[in-house]
Amino acid sequence: MSIRAYIRIRVKFIAFICMVFMIFALFFYLADLNLRQVYYPALLSIAAGLIAGGADYIAIRKRHIRFSEIKSSAELEMMPEALDESDRDYERIVKLIDDERRSEKTQYAIRMKDSSDYYAAWAHQIKTPISAMKLILQNEDSESGRQLSRELTRVEQYADMVMVYVRLDSGSSDLVLKKIDIDSVIRSAVRRFAAEFIGKKIGLVFNETGAHKLSDAKWLQFVIEQILSNSLKYTEKGNISIYMSDENTLCIEDEGIGIASEDLPRVFDRGYTGYNGRRNCEASGIGLYLCAGVCRKLGHRIRAESEIGKGTRIYIEFGDDVRHE
């Protein structure tokens, strides 16, 4: 707190003291009294007033510093002791507001948990009719049947996205971290989109990595599936390649339409669709956001490189330092 701020706080009291001095000075002047008789007492009074004002400034400044150290409602107990009734009134109001905020936060948490439980149950239940429809379509050897099968795969993928979204926000991720066979995870992810690769006549170039990394097979497969889904969505012809760009980095590369340079820094932000997503009106801006969230939990790093008209490369960097969130 600056001296100027302190003067603003005490301006009324300072103005009152100045007014008292002016009244006494005017009285002595009009009464034609000897000012020497009050000269020294006046100086002593001014000195005492300055000392008292300095002490008051120091006390207020200390209180200001203690208040400024409070960064959250959990630290409200650190509030300085109230000096007067005015302070106690403000303290009571602050605590009332904090109690209301805590109550609203608790109610919000309950609503969010109910919502998360509902969506988790829905994601589990929706897989039953999806699996049943897939079994029915296995006996339907026609173009429409194959197309319906591909669309069902996307519906199942969207249900998985709901489950991952709920688990990421709730903090429950059921990670099982161990050394896994990366090639096995890749094959499982590719198998899910086999019909779409064939239907769109997109080539797959898979150079087996031979890598075994510390990760979670189920969650890593989800990430790879999301990347493959995006690659298939924005690639009309050419190949999708999967390989290790170095001993710790898996790369999924497509020859699709690419990502604009201004969109690239934000492709992993929640809800950000960019130019391509707005153009085809199909993107939700959730897939890559979920990939980034899962990779953070796994201790991996995900990044993207792209050129318009030349394709996109998504890198998943594995590391030995696995962090839990």
KALIN-V678906 format. One record per backbone hydrogen bond with DSSP energy under -0.5 kcal/mol. NH is the residue of the N-H (numbers start at 1). CO is the residue of the C=O. E is the energy in kcal/mol with one decimal. If there is no record, write none. Layout:
nh->NH co->CO e->E
nh->NH co->CO e->E
This chain:
nh->6 co->2 e->-2.0
nh->7 co->3 e->-2.6
nh->8 co->4 e->-1.8
nh->9 co->5 e->-1.7
nh->10 co->6 e->-2.3
nh->11 co->8 e->-0.6
nh->14 co->10 e->-2.6
nh->15 co->11 e->-2.4
nh->16 co->12 e->-2.0
nh->17 co->13 e->-2.2
nh->18 co->14 e->-2.4
nh->19 co->15 e->-2.1
nh->20 co->16 e->-2.1
nh->21 co->17 e->-2.3
nh->22 co->18 e->-2.4
nh->23 co->19 e->-2.2
nh->24 co->20 e->-2.4
nh->25 co->21 e->-2.7
nh->26 co->22 e->-2.6
nh->27 co->23 e->-2.5
nh->28 co->24 e->-2.6
nh->29 co->25 e->-2.0
nh->30 co->26 e->-2.8
nh->31 co->27 e->-2.3
nh->32 co->29 e->-0.7
nh->33 co->28 e->-2.2
nh->35 co->33 e->-0.7
nh->37 co->34 e->-1.2
nh->38 co->35 e->-1.2
nh->39 co->35 e->-0.8
nh->40 co->36 e->-0.6
nh->42 co->38 e->-2.3
nh->43 co->39 e->-2.0
nh->44 co->40 e->-2.8
nh->45 co->41 e->-2.5
nh->46 co->42 e->-2.5
nh->47 co->43 e->-2.7
nh->48 co->44 e->-2.8
nh->49 co->45 e->-2.6
nh->50 co->46 e->-2.4
nh->51 co->47 e->-2.4
nh->52 co->48 e->-2.6
nh->53 co->49 e->-2.7
nh->54 co->50 e->-2.6
nh->55 co->51 e->-2.4
nh->56 co->52 e->-2.5
nh->57 co->53 e->-2.5
nh->58 co->54 e->-2.3
nh->59 co->55 e->-2.3
nh->60 co->56 e->-2.4
nh->61 co->57 e->-2.6
nh->62 co->58 e->-2.2
nh->63 co->59 e->-2.0
nh->64 co->60 e->-2.5
nh->65 co->61 e->-2.4
nh->66 co->62 e->-2.3
nh->67 co->63 e->-2.5
nh->68 co->64 e->-2.4
nh->69 co->65 e->-1.1
nh->70 co->67 e->-1.4
nh->71 co->69 e->-0.7
nh->75 co->72 e->-1.7
nh->76 co->73 e->-1.6
nh->78 co->75 e->-2.1
nh->79 co->76 e->-1.9
nh->88 co->84 e->-2.1
nh->89 co->85 e->-2.2
nh->90 co->86 e->-2.2
nh->91 co->87 e->-2.6
nh->92 co->88 e->-2.2
nh->93 co->89 e->-2.2
nh->94 co->90 e->-2.5
nh->95 co->91 e->-2.1
nh->96 co->92 e->-2.1
nh->97 co->93 e->-2.5
nh->98 co->94 e->-2.4
nh->99 co->95 e->-2.6
nh->100 co->96 e->-2.2
nh->101 co->97 e->-2.3
nh->102 co->98 e->-2.6
nh->103 co->99 e->-2.2
nh->104 co->100 e->-2.5
nh->105 co->101 e->-2.5
nh->106 co->102 e->-2.3
nh->107 co->103 e->-2.3
nh->108 co->104 e->-2.5
nh->109 co->105 e->-2.3
nh->110 co->106 e->-2.1
nh->111 co->107 e->-2.3
nh->112 co->108 e->-2.7
nh->113 co->109 e->-2.3
nh->114 co->110 e->-2.4
nh->115 co->111 e->-2.5
nh->116 co->112 e->-3.0
nh->117 co->113 e->-2.9
nh->118 co->114 e->-2.1
nh->119 co->115 e->-2.5
nh->120 co->116 e->-2.5
nh->121 co->117 e->-2.3
nh->122 co->118 e->-2.7
nh->123 co->119 e->-2.6
nh->124 co->120 e->-1.8
nh->125 co->121 e->-2.6
nh->126 co->122 e->-2.7
nh->127 co->123 e->-0.6
nh->127 co->124 e->-0.7
nh->128 co->125 e->-1.2
nh->129 co->125 e->-0.7
nh->130 co->126 e->-1.4
nh->131 co->127 e->-2.6
nh->132 co->128 e->-2.1
nh->133 co->129 e->-2.5
nh->134 co->130 e->-2.1
nh->135 co->131 e->-2.0
nh->136 co->132 e->-2.0
nh->137 co->133 e->-2.4
nh->138 co->134 e->-1.2
nh->139 co->135 e->-0.5
nh->139 co->136 e->-1.1
nh->140 co->137 e->-1.5
nh->141 co->139 e->-1.0
nh->142 co->140 e->-1.5
nh->146 co->142 e->-2.5
nh->147 co->143 e->-2.4
nh->148 co->144 e->-2.6
nh->149 co->145 e->-2.1
nh->150 co->146 e->-2.1
nh->151 co->147 e->-2.2
nh->152 co->148 e->-2.3
nh->153 co->149 e->-1.8
nh->154 co->150 e->-1.5
nh->155 co->151 e->-2.2
nh->156 co->152 e->-2.7
nh->157 co->153 e->-1.9
nh->158 co->154 e->-2.6
nh->159 co->155 e->-2.0
nh->160 co->156 e->-2.0
nh->161 co->157 e->-2.1
nh->162 co->158 e->-1.9
nh->163 co->159 e->-1.9
nh->164 co->160 e->-2.6
nh->165 co->161 e->-2.8
nh->166 co->162 e->-2.5
nh->167 co->163 e->-2.3
nh->168 co->164 e->-2.7
nh->169 co->165 e->-2.0
nh->170 co->166 e->-1.9
nh->171 co->167 e->-1.1
nh->172 co->167 e->-0.7
nh->173 co->171 e->-0.7
nh->178 co->176 e->-0.5
nh->178 co->215 e->-2.3
nh->180 co->213 e->-2.8
nh->182 co->180 e->-0.8
nh->182 co->211 e->-2.0
nh->183 co->211 e->-0.5
nh->185 co->181 e->-1.6
nh->186 co->182 e->-2.4
nh->187 co->183 e->-2.6
nh->188 co->184 e->-1.9
nh->189 co->185 e->-2.1
nh->190 co->186 e->-2.7
nh->191 co->187 e->-2.4
nh->192 co->188 e->-1.1
nh->193 co->189 e->-0.7
nh->193 co->190 e->-1.1
nh->194 co->191 e->-1.1
nh->197 co->193 e->-2.5
nh->198 co->194 e->-2.3
nh->199 co->195 e->-3.0
nh->200 co->196 e->-2.4
nh->201 co->197 e->-0.6
nh->201 co->198 e->-0.7
nh->202 co->197 e->-2.2
nh->203 co->238 e->-2.3
nh->205 co->203 e->-0.5
nh->205 co->240 e->-2.6
nh->206 co->204 e->-0.7
nh->207 co->205 e->-0.6
nh->207 co->242 e->-2.0
nh->208 co->206 e->-0.8
nh->213 co->180 e->-1.5
nh->215 co->178 e->-2.4
nh->215 co->213 e->-0.7
nh->220 co->216 e->-2.8
nh->221 co->217 e->-2.3
nh->222 co->218 e->-1.7
nh->223 co->219 e->-1.8
nh->224 co->220 e->-2.5
nh->225 co->221 e->-2.8
nh->226 co->222 e->-2.2
nh->227 co->223 e->-2.1
nh->228 co->224 e->-2.7
nh->229 co->225 e->-2.6
nh->230 co->226 e->-2.1
nh->231 co->227 e->-2.5
nh->232 co->228 e->-2.7
nh->233 co->229 e->-2.1
nh->234 co->230 e->-2.0
nh->235 co->232 e->-0.6
nh->236 co->234 e->-0.5
nh->240 co->203 e->-2.6
nh->241 co->253 e->-3.3
nh->242 co->205 e->-2.8
nh->243 co->251 e->-2.3
nh->245 co->243 e->-0.7
nh->245 co->249 e->-1.7
nh->246 co->249 e->-1.1
nh->249 co->246 e->-1.1
nh->250 co->316 e->-2.7
nh->251 co->243 e->-3.6
nh->252 co->314 e->-2.3
nh->253 co->241 e->-3.0
nh->253 co->251 e->-0.5
nh->254 co->312 e->-2.5
nh->255 co->239 e->-0.7
nh->257 co->234 e->-1.9
nh->263 co->260 e->-1.1
nh->264 co->260 e->-1.6
nh->265 co->261 e->-0.6
nh->266 co->263 e->-1.8
nh->267 co->264 e->-1.2
nh->269 co->266 e->-1.9
nh->271 co->285 e->-2.3
nh->272 co->269 e->-1.4
nh->272 co->285 e->-0.6
nh->273 co->271 e->-0.6
nh->277 co->273 e->-1.4
nh->278 co->274 e->-1.9
nh->279 co->275 e->-1.9
nh->280 co->276 e->-2.0
nh->281 co->277 e->-1.2
nh->283 co->277 e->-0.6
nh->290 co->286 e->-2.7
nh->291 co->287 e->-2.0
nh->292 co->288 e->-2.3
nh->293 co->289 e->-2.1
nh->294 co->290 e->-2.8
nh->295 co->291 e->-2.6
nh->296 co->292 e->-2.0
nh->297 co->293 e->-1.7
nh->298 co->294 e->-2.1
nh->299 co->295 e->-0.9
nh->299 co->296 e->-0.6
nh->300 co->295 e->-2.6
nh->301 co->317 e->-2.1
nh->303 co->315 e->-1.9
nh->305 co->313 e->-2.6
nh->307 co->311 e->-2.1
nh->309 co->257 e->-2.8
nh->310 co->307 e->-2.0
nh->311 co->307 e->-1.4
nh->313 co->305 e->-3.4
nh->314 co->252 e->-2.3
nh->315 co->303 e->-2.8
nh->315 co->313 e->-0.5
nh->316 co->250 e->-2.9
nh->317 co->301 e->-3.6
nh->317 co->315 e->-0.6
nh->318 co->248 e->-3.3
nh->318 co->316 e->-0.6
nh->322 co->320 e->-1.3
